[in-house]
Amino acid sequence: GDFLVHFMDMARDELLKKPDEISVEKLQ
């Protein structure tokens, strides 16, 4: 659905920025 597409796009953009910091924030 649109939510999945939005999530994947947002996650991809974040991963390209700062993988380490984003990963920690997502897990917490």
N, C-alpha and C positions, 0 to 999 in steps of 0.2 A: 504493500500500500504506500501512500504518500509518506507516512511516518517513517517507514523503513528507508525510503529513498532519501528523506531529509536527514535521518540519522547517519546513514552511510556517507553522505556528502559532507556533513558536518564533522564526522569522525575523521574522514580522509583529510579534510582541511586542517584539523587540529594536529593530526599525526605528522603532517608535512611541516608544521610550525615547530612544536617541541614535543617529540615522542615521549621522552622521559617524564617531564612534568605532567603532561596530559594523562599518561597512563596511571600515574599515582592518584591524580584527582578523580579519575573515573572509578578506580577501585574503592576509594573511600566513600 
